[in-house]
Amino acid sequence: MAQAKKADSERRSGQRTFREHYANLTGEQVDKVYALTKMGFELEFVRTISKYRRLAVLRRDDELVSVNHTGECNFSPQINLRSDS
């Protein structure tokens, strides 16, 4: 299970919609996100790594999974979440 920690700084200027997050995914990520949602995961957010690389983060209860720009899944990502205290 992934360890989730609260980030120290708040960078959000507004809450993005699912469609806005989904629009930032590569085709490979879309395929994986679709498969993971069938397993009960929900797309939490998409983190921008660089101009062409984004990391999709999904959650199911306390479990996290990340999907990189090539569609590879990490079921134990080390990700800091702002929403957790």
Secondary structure, DSSP 4 states (H G I P E B T S, - for coil): ---EE--SS---SSPPPHHHHHHT--HHHHHHHHHHHHTT-EEEEEEEEETTEEEEEEEETTEEEEE-TT--EESS--EE-SS--
